[in-house]
Amino acid sequence: MMFRRALSHSISARSQVPTWFWVGLVAWHILFFGVQLHQRTYFFPDTDRYRMEAVNIREAGEFYAQPLPATGAKKPQEYTIRPPGYPLFLLALDTPSARFPFVALVVQNLLSLLNLGLLARWLHRFRLLPAQWVFLLLGVCTYPAQLIYANVLMSEMLLQTCVVLLWLSAVAAWETQQMRYALSVAATATAAMLVKPVFYPFSIVVLLVGSWAALRWRRLPVAVVAALPLAVALLYQSWNYQRTGLFHFSSIATINLLHYNTEGVLRRTEGAVVADHFIDTVEAEAHRRYATFAQQQQHIRTRSMAVLWKYPVTYARIHLTGMVNCFLDPGRFDLVHFFKLPGQEGRGLLGQYTAYGYKGMARYIWRLPLGLLSALLLVAVGNVVRMLAFGLFLYQRQYALFVRLSAAGILLYVAFLTGPLGAARFAVPVFPLLVVGATLGSRKLLLMLPSVALPRA
């Protein structure tokens, strides 16, 4: 009844963010924060390396993601497996000293509210239906990964803040052609790649788009500013070369290439036994035959790429379906770990997909407890609706072409770079762009409902 009443309200020329939307948004964050205070499940698989690097920075000035060895050589990959952004964030909040990271989790919840709030305020310019505010709130509430990653020690929420500010700055720069917004784009793009390596290649995107804008606006300084993220990336890689002997941004790229991309292809084509044997053999060969980290990494990349070139169609299929999974995955692992539910052992949905494809995922899903299965189905339906509404948003010409293309471009960029790893966690940094685009697109979706008469703008 409340939903129908909201649909029937008239709309003003300039829609304001309803008070009940803010109340609902804050209440939803408080609920998940309360669960965290009770469950204390703030450690996820990558948390230990982030915290350990923060400890090493504080105690030894070393950007190293494992305990510093008392004797023997350090592992070169641990210097670059995690970029410095999030460890420095934890260190600034004195998280390594805390028995429970209360301050860090509060700040991350505030960042989540900031990210969603900034984009909600940005929606002021559009003549939204009251039902679209309902859609936006439900869009957040049916995406638990947003609240889960605001309440664990992982870098997704900090990266999300960088992405939201990057996109808003890019839109403002395009609309106003003001240098301050171009500088903001460069700064947030730089911050994003220092938080998560996935945004390192984005420095090239910034340079290309900035150079094109400089030509169009006839303002050379814009191109200079657009080159700043790439310059920082090159400097960071030079520093990594001094520490490891390899000019690279992050060692996680080679790890993912071998353990996800190559392993997934071999499991599909030659079976699990062959895949496991290949992984073990390649890693053993790299350390037995080669003395330097650079040679070892090159050997792993060469052997891995040979497999991908051997089965290009299989890999392309895995990569494309991984991109789809990035936005459709309901986040089973996130839910069971955060809420301490049964089913944390063994391969999850991503593991089942990597090994057996969608058939393996389907078999696994129907063995889940009924409550968890219902929650996952609800989230999955929300994911599908958001994607449909976002697709409609892309075809609505009343929204500026740059707004639509930039939002879609960032989503596709993250999905493409993530590839076979596609899971709910990797979509969290771009979720606000997805849900805001879907909210704008939902107007057409709501107008399609046969039982509802909606006022038109």
Secondary structure by P-SEA (a helix, b strand, c coil): caaaaaaaccccccccccaaaaaaaaaaaaaaaaaaaaaccccccaaaaaaaaaaaaacccccccccccccccccccccccccaaaaaaaaaacccccccaaaaaaaaaaaaaaaaaaaaaaaccccccaaaaaaaaaaaaacaaaaaaaccccaaaaaaaaaaaaaaaaaaaaacccaaaaaaaaaaaaaaaaaccccccaaaaaaaaaaaaaaaaccaaaaaaaaaaaaaaaaaaaaaaaccccccccaaaaaaacccaaaaaaaacccaaaaaaaaaaaaaaaaaccccaaaaaaaaaaaaaaaaaacaaaaaaaaaaaaaaacccccaaaaaaaacccccccccaaaaaacccaaaaaaaaaaccaaaaaaaaaaaaaaaaaaaaaaaaaacccccaaaaaaaaaaaaaaaaaacccccccccccaaaaaaaaaaaaaaaaaaacccbbbbcc
